[in-house]
Amino acid sequence: MKKCTKCGEQKLLSEFNIRSDNGKHLGSCKPCVKSYSKNNHLQNLNKRKNQKLEKLYRISLAQKLVMFDQQNGKCAICEEDFNNPRMAHVDHCHNTGKVRGLLCTKCNPGIGFFGDSIDKLKSAQEYLEKYNSKAEEK
């Protein structure tokens, strides 16, 4: 029997992994090691996400989540629901770097393909209106 250094429970030695360097049992039991690894992985994942957001857009993960809540979990353009906050893309002005909102995977590249040009987007709208009205006349 051995006492786990994390949970404090007395457990059989089979509940402890063996160190490869000296052949002795680890201080933490297998469930505690697994739980720590999972939590540590999630913390590292969130840390990397936060670093990426700060580097690219100068916002934190917490700020992105606030934007997600302010937009009621919907795309700022088409208002489709995001399945989760990870699916929400940070939209920003390519000239100023200023963050505008969160967009879905269809609207975000759509804006980008038009080069953030209001004139091109208006022209696209006029084009669609012209041909949609002709289709309705038939």
C-alpha positions in Angstrom: 0.0 0.0 0.0 1.1 3.5 -0.7 -0.4 7.0 0.0 -1.0 9.2 -3.0 0.6 12.6 -2.6 -2.2 14.3 -4.5 -5.5 12.8 -3.2 -4.1 11.5 0.1 -5.7 8.1 -0.3 -4.0 4.8 0.6 -3.9 2.6 -2.6 -2.4 -0.6 -3.9 1.0 -0.3 -5.6 -0.7 -1.3 -8.8 -2.5 2.0 -8.8 0.8 3.9 -9.2 3.0 4.1 -12.3 6.6 3.1 -12.1 9.3 5.6 -12.9 11.5 4.6 -15.9 14.6 6.2 -14.4 14.8 4.3 -11.1 12.1 1.7 -11.1 10.3 3.2 -8.1 6.6 4.0 -7.9 5.5 7.6 -8.5 4.1 9.6 -5.6 0.8 10.3 -7.4 -1.7 7.6 -8.2 -2.7 6.9 -11.9 -6.1 8.7 -11.6 -4.5 11.8 -10.1 -1.7 11.8 -12.8 -4.4 11.5 -15.5 -6.5 14.3 -14.0 -3.4 16.6 -13.7 -2.3 15.8 -17.3 -5.8 16.7 -18.7 -6.1 19.9 -16.6 -2.5 20.9 -17.6 -3.3 20.3 -21.3 -6.4 22.5 -21.1 -4.5 25.2 -19.3 -1.7 25.1 -21.9 -4.3 25.1 -24.8 -6.0 28.2 -23.4 -2.7 29.9 -22.8 -1.7 29.3 -26.4 -5.1 30.6 -27.6 -4.7 33.7 -25.4 -1.1 34.3 -26.7 -2.3 34.0 -30.4 -5.2 36.4 -29.8 -3.0 38.9 -28.1 -0.3 38.7 -30.8 -2.7 38.9 -33.8 -5.5 41.1 -32.5 -4.3 42.6 -29.2 -7.2 41.1 -27.3 -7.4 38.3 -24.6 -9.4 35.1 -24.7 -11.6 36.6 -22.0 -12.3 39.6 -24.2 -13.2 37.3 -27.1 -15.6 35.5 -24.8 -17.2 38.8 -23.8 -17.7 39.6 -27.5 -19.2 36.2 -28.0 -21.7 36.8 -25.2 -22.5 40.4 -26.5 -23.3 38.9 -29.9 -25.5 36.2 -28.3 -23.3 33.5 -29.8 -24.2 34.6 -33.3 -22.2 35.9 -36.4 -22.2 39.7 -36.6 -23.2 39.5 -40.3 -25.5 36.5 -41.0 -26.6 36.0 -37.4 -26.1 32.2 -37.6 -25.4 30.5 -34.3 -21.8 29.5 -33.6 -21.6 26.0 -32.3 -19.1 27.1 -29.8 -16.8 30.1 -29.2 -13.9 28.3 -31.0 -15.9 28.6 -34.3 -16.1 32.4 -33.9 -13.4 34.2 -36.0 -12.1 37.5 -34.9 -12.8 40.1 -37.6 -10.5 43.1 -37.8 -9.7 46.0 -40.1 -6.6 45.1 -42.1 -5.6 48.8 -42.3 -5.9 49.8 -38.6 -5.9 46.4 -36.9 -9.0 47.3 -34.9 -11.2 44.4 -34.0 -14.8 44.7 -35.3 -16.6 41.6 -34.1 -16.9 37.9 -34.5 -17.8 36.3 -37.8 -18.6 32.7 -38.9 -16.4 30.7 -41.2 -18.3 31.8 -44.3 -18.6 35.6 -43.6 -15.1 36.1 -42.4 -13.3 35.1 -45.6 -16.2 36.7 -47.6 -15.3 40.1 -46.2 -11.6 39.4 -46.8 -12.1 38.4 -50.4 -13.8 41.8 -51.0 -10.7 43.4 -49.5 -12.8 45.2 -46.8 -14.1 47.4 -49.7 -17.5 48.9 -49.1 -17.7 49.9 -52.8 -17.1 46.3 -53.9 -19.7 44.9 -51.4 -22.3 47.5 -52.6 -21.5 46.5 -56.2 -22.0 42.8 -55.2 -25.3 43.7 -53.5 -26.5 45.6 -56.6 -25.5 42.6 -58.8 -27.4 40.2 -56.7 -30.5 42.4 -56.6 -30.4 42.8 -60.4 -30.3 39.1 -61.1 -32.6 38.1 -58.2 -35.3 40.4 -59.5 -35.0 39.0 -63.0 -35.3 35.5 -61.7 -38.5 36.5 -59.9 -39.9 37.9 -63.2 -39.7 34.6 -65.0 
